[in-house]
Amino acid sequence: MVNGSFLAEIKCNINKKDIDLGVTLYEVTPNGEYFHLSYYIGRASYAKDIENRQLLEPDKIETIDFSNTHFVSKQLSKGSRLLIGLTINKNPFSQLNYGTGKEVSDETILDAKEPLQIKWYNDSFVKIPVLK
């Protein structure tokens, strides 16, 4: 049984000063169906302190921690697996963060200049609360 809020420590290196991360947790049943369990969407520059923006340093390995995910409680089907989707939030219905370090509301595609380049590191982790 998954019971609680998941948390994560994501390690990455980007060529910008900020990104918006999306992490989604799914149950994949033995017959291949997906069940959405929980998600997180957050701005990396507010991960350490929700009130004070701390920009990332471009071309440096950064650690982005988060724990304020949605609570979930579900008995998983026997034989199910967990799937984690990690994305950069580019949802057309949300504010786009071009990573310049400016106030995101004031950024435009013209500010973005070069495309986002990102390297993910395999010492990142997601901790999922399992009730035994």
C-alpha positions as CSV (number, residue, x, y, z in Angstrom):
1,M,0.0,0.0,0.0
2,V,1.3,3.5,-0.9
3,N,0.2,5.8,1.9
4,G,1.5,9.3,2.3
5,S,3.3,12.0,0.3
6,F,6.4,11.1,-1.8
7,L,9.5,13.2,-1.7
8,A,12.5,13.4,-4.0
9,E,16.0,14.7,-4.4
10,I,16.7,15.4,-8.1
11,K,20.3,16.1,-9.2
12,C,20.7,17.8,-12.5
13,N,23.0,20.2,-14.5
14,I,21.3,22.8,-16.7
15,N,22.5,25.7,-18.8
16,K,19.9,28.1,-17.3
17,K,19.2,29.7,-13.9
18,D,15.9,28.1,-13.3
19,I,13.5,25.3,-14.4
20,D,10.0,24.1,-13.5
21,L,10.0,20.4,-12.7
22,G,7.1,18.0,-12.9
23,V,7.2,14.6,-11.2
24,T,4.3,12.2,-11.6
25,L,3.8,8.9,-9.8
26,Y,1.8,6.1,-11.5
27,E,0.8,2.5,-10.6
28,V,1.2,0.3,-13.7
29,T,-1.1,-2.7,-13.2
30,P,-0.2,-6.2,-14.5
31,N,-2.5,-5.8,-17.4
32,G,-0.7,-2.6,-18.5
33,E,-3.2,0.0,-17.2
34,Y,-1.9,3.2,-15.7
35,F,-3.4,4.7,-12.5
36,H,-2.3,8.2,-11.6
37,L,-1.3,8.3,-7.9
38,S,0.3,11.7,-7.2
39,Y,2.3,14.5,-8.8
40,Y,4.5,17.5,-8.0
41,I,5.1,20.6,-10.1
42,G,7.5,23.2,-8.7
43,R,10.0,25.9,-9.6
44,A,13.6,24.8,-8.8
45,S,14.5,28.3,-7.5
46,Y,12.0,28.0,-4.7
47,A,12.8,24.4,-3.7
48,K,15.0,25.4,-0.8
49,D,12.9,28.2,0.4
50,I,9.3,28.8,-0.8
51,E,9.5,32.5,0.1
52,N,12.9,33.5,-1.2
53,R,14.0,32.7,-4.7
54,Q,17.5,31.1,-5.0
55,L,18.5,30.8,-8.7
56,L,20.5,27.8,-9.9
57,E,24.0,28.2,-11.1
58,P,24.2,27.3,-14.8
59,D,26.5,24.4,-15.8
60,K,26.8,23.2,-12.2
61,I,25.3,20.1,-10.6
62,E,22.4,21.2,-8.5
63,T,20.3,19.3,-6.0
64,I,16.5,20.0,-6.1
65,D,14.7,18.7,-3.0
66,F,10.9,18.6,-2.6
67,S,8.4,17.1,-0.2
68,N,5.2,19.1,-0.7
69,T,3.5,16.5,-2.9
70,H,-0.1,15.4,-2.8
71,F,-1.0,12.8,-0.3
72,V,-2.1,9.4,-1.7
73,S,-3.4,6.2,-0.1
74,K,-4.0,3.2,-2.4
75,Q,-3.7,-0.5,-2.1
76,L,-1.7,-1.5,-5.2
77,S,-2.8,-4.5,-7.2
78,K,-0.7,-7.6,-6.9
79,G,2.0,-7.6,-9.5
80,S,1.8,-3.8,-10.1
81,R,4.9,-1.6,-10.6
82,L,5.5,2.0,-9.9
83,L,6.4,4.4,-12.7
84,I,7.8,7.9,-12.1
85,G,7.7,10.5,-14.9
86,L,10.1,13.3,-14.6
87,T,9.5,16.3,-16.9
88,I,10.2,20.0,-17.4
89,N,6.9,21.8,-17.1
90,K,6.0,23.3,-20.5
91,N,2.2,23.0,-20.1
92,P,0.5,25.5,-22.5
93,F,-1.9,26.3,-19.7
94,S,0.7,27.4,-17.2
95,Q,3.3,30.1,-16.9
96,L,6.5,29.2,-18.9
97,N,9.8,29.5,-17.1
98,Y,12.5,30.3,-19.7
99,G,15.3,30.1,-17.0
100,T,16.7,33.6,-17.4
101,G,16.5,34.5,-13.8
102,K,14.2,37.4,-14.4
103,E,10.7,37.5,-12.9
104,V,9.0,34.6,-14.8
105,S,5.9,36.7,-15.5
106,D,8.2,39.1,-17.4
107,E,10.1,36.6,-19.5
108,T,9.3,36.0,-23.1
109,I,10.7,33.5,-25.7
110,L,13.0,36.2,-26.8
111,D,14.7,36.1,-23.4
112,A,15.3,32.4,-23.6
113,K,17.9,32.6,-26.4
114,E,19.5,29.1,-26.4
115,P,17.4,26.0,-25.8
116,L,17.4,24.3,-22.4
117,Q,20.1,21.7,-22.0
118,I,19.8,19.3,-19.1
119,K,21.7,16.4,-17.7
120,W,20.0,14.1,-15.1
121,Y,22.2,12.3,-12.6
122,N,21.4,8.7,-11.4
123,D,22.1,9.5,-7.8
124,S,18.8,11.3,-7.8
125,F,16.0,9.5,-5.9
126,V,12.3,9.4,-5.1
127,K,11.2,8.1,-1.7
128,I,7.7,6.6,-1.8
129,P,5.8,5.9,1.5
130,V,4.9,2.3,1.7
131,L,2.6,1.0,4.5
132,K,3.4,-2.6,5.4
